[in-house]
Amino acid sequence: MWDLVQETVSYIKDKTNFTPEFGVILGSGLGNFTDDIQIEFSLPYAEIPNFPVSTVEGHKGALVFGTIGTKKVVAMQGRFHYYEGYSMQEVTFPVRVMKYLGIDKLVVSNASGGVNSNYKVGDIILINDHINLVPEHPLRGKNEERFGPRFVNMSEPYSKKMIALAKELAQNESIEVKDGIYLGLQGPTFETLAEYKMVKILGADCVGMSTVPEVIVARHMDLETFGVSVITDMGDEESIETISHDEVLQAAKNAEPKVRKLIRELILNA
């Protein structure tokens, strides 16, 4: 894995000569954040050595380099999911690459189903913790000490400092945000009503099929991490009957301008 990462990093550096400070992973329906970036380079995943290729609608599939104000950013237009058939090492490979391109902060976004009765479709959630129920762990296997320690301290997976700053910026921009715990499942099926109830019983506020593996690997390499989720459906009897991926994309698209503004302000001020 170390050699693969270094090979990919070398290729990208040769193509871009660009050292980003922030990494951004854009989830379902949130790919237009790249419109806020003064783009200098864009590399399709298919051209990058050792990179997987996103197969999910709403994930465009390119690594975008540029600036937001004075801050240098690399953004993933589309992520990889365990349910697509990739190994956890492949799913999280781009996070390791971004680390060795130069980032020290990672912003991850996603769409999720809400189980907290105080949530509604379109709400923006600042993730303050997670529960990992994906059946394969991204750090399983022999540990590469050059990446990080065998046993990773996960007491603060999402930066309290960045969450506090995001809340302050959201208030300044009149953007309503809530916070909560995200639970990661394998997918690709949406949860049954019983599974949504399980998620709530376990203490989570929302549930999705991504993010958790990427954050674990980010923390393995000591990256400061911030997560934001858009509630695109509610896990109750009324909405579960009609939920579809198209509806998820539409709900995320409706919330996207506010999420984009929040991420942009966070990057400018962090």
N, C-alpha and C positions, 0 to 999 in steps of 0.2 A: 504493500500500500504506500509506504514512504516513497519508493522509487517511482510509482505511478503518479503520485501527487507532484513530485519534483519535475517529472517529465512534462506534465500538463502545465505547471506554473512556468517552466522555461519557455514552452511554446507560446503561451499567452503574453509573457513579457517581451518576447521577440516581436510579436505582432503589434503590441500596444505601447510599450515603454511607459506604463502607467502604474502608479502605486496608490491604490485606493485606501481610504481610511475607514469607510463604512461599507458593509455588505448588506444588501437588501434582497430578501426572497419574497417574490410576489405571488400570492395565492390566487385561487379561482376568482375570475372577474375583476382582478385588481392590477392587471398587467399594464394599464395605461399610465401608471405612475411614471413610467419612463418618459412621458411627455414633459415632466417637470425637470428632467435632467438635460443639461447642455451636453448632448452626446458627442463624444470624441471617437469612440470605437464601438462596433457591435459585431460580435462573433456568434454565428449560429452554432448551437450545440453540436450539430452534425459535423462541423469542421474542427472541433476541439478534440484532441487525442484523449482517449479514455473516458470521455463524457458520455453518459446515457443520453437518450433523446426522449423528451416528454411526449406522451401519447394521449393526453387528456384535453378535451375541448376547453378553451379558456386559458390554456397555457401555451404561450407563443413559441418558446424554445430558443432563446438567445441570451447571451451574456453581454450586458450593456455597460459601457464605461463612460463616465463623464463627470460633470460637476453640478452641485447645487449650491449656488453662491460660491463660496471659496472652498467648500468641502468636496473632496474627491470620493466618488461613489462607484461601486460595481453592483449592478442589479441583475438578478435572475428573473427573466421573463418566463415564468413557468418553472415548476419544481418537479421532482420525481417522487413517486409514491411506492410504498411496499406492495400495494395491491396491483400495480402494473406488472409485477413479476420480477422487479429488481431486488437484489440483495440489499440489506441494510447498508453495507459498505458502499454500494452504488448510489443509494438514495442520499447518503450524507457526503459523498465524495466532493461535491462542489463547495461545501462548507470548509473542508480541509484546504481545497485549492484557494479559496478566497483568503483564508488565514495567511497562507504563504505568499499571496500576492501583496499582503500588507495590512489587511483590515485589523482593527482591534475592537470594533463594535459591529454587532449583527442585528438587523431588524427583520423579523419574520412576520408575515401576514397570512391569514387564512379565512375561509368561510366555515362556519360551524352551526350546529343545531343547538338551540337553547333549551335548557330544562329548568332554569331559574325562573320562577313565576314573575319576577320583577323585570325580566327581559321581554323585548318584543322584536319582531323582524325589523332589521335595519339598524339595531343598536350596535354601537362600537364598544368592544370590550378590550380593556387592557389586561392581558393575561398576567396574573401574579403568581401562578404556580401551575403545575400540571400533575396528572396521574397517568402513568405509562401502562397501558394494557395491550400494546402491540406485541404480538407473540415472539418477535425476534429482537434482540437487543443490539444496537449498533456497535457496542464495544465488546461483544462476545468474541472470544478467541484470544490469541496471543496479543498482549499489549505492546504497542510500539512506544517506548518511553520518550522518543523524540517528539511525539505528538502531545503526550500528557501522562498522568499517573494511572496506575492500574485501577485504583478505587477513587472515583471522582466525587467530591463534595457537592451534593445537589441541594444544599440548604437554601440557596438563592439562585435558582435557574434563570429567573428574570430580574434584571437589575432594578433594585428598589429606587436607586437614584434616577434612572431613566423613567421609571413609572411616575415618580413624583414630578419630574420635569414635564412629562407629557400631560399630566393633569393640570399643571399650571398653564401650559400653552393652550390646552383645550379650552380652559376657562377664558383666557384672553381672546381666543378666536370664536367664542360662543358655540363651541362644539360640545355636545353632550356626550360624555363617556361614562362607562361603568367599568368595574373590574371584576375578575372572577377566575376560577380554576377551570382549566381546559383538560379534558380527558381524551387521550388518543387511542383509537381503535384501528383495526386493520383495514376495514372496508373490503370491497367497494360498495356493498349494499348500505343503504340508509338503515338506521336502527329501527328495530321493531318497537312497538309501544312499551313492551316489557323491558327491552334494553334501555330505552330512554329512562324508564323508572329506575333501573339499576344504576345508571349514571348519576342520577340525582341522589339515590341512597348512598352511593359511595362518596358523595361530598363534592362533586363537580357541578359547575354551572353551565357548561357547554361541552359539546363533543364533536370531534372531527377525525380525519384520516391522515393527518400530516403533522408537521411542526415539532412534535416531541422528539423524534430521532435526531433532527437537525440541531435542536437546542442541547441535547445530551452531548453531541459531538462538539458543539461550540464551547460548552463548558469544559469538556475534556481538554480543550486547547486554551482555556482561560479567556475566551472572548466574552466581553460584556454584551448581554443579549436583552433585546426588547421584543415583546410579542403583542400583536394586535389582531383581534378577530372580529369579523362581521357576522352577526346573527342572521342567517338566511332562511331559517325555518324554526318552528317551535315543536318540541317533542310532545305534543298533546294529541288527543283524539281528533280534534277538529282539523289540524293542519297535516297530520301524518298521512292522511288518505290521499292527498294530492301532490305530495312533494316529488319534484323531479329535478334533474341536474339543470335544466333550463331555468327553472324557478330560482335555484340557488345562484346561478350566474346573474340573473336579472336583479335579485335582491342585493347582491354584492355590487353590481354596477350602479344601483341607485345610491348606495352609501359611499361609493368610491371617491367622489369629490372631497368629502370631509376626511376620509382616511388619508387621501393623498396630501391634503393640506397639513394634517397632523404629523405625518411622517416627514414631510418637507421641513416643517418648523422644528421638529425634534432634531433632525440632522443639522440644521443651521445653528441650533443652540446647544447641542450636546458637547 
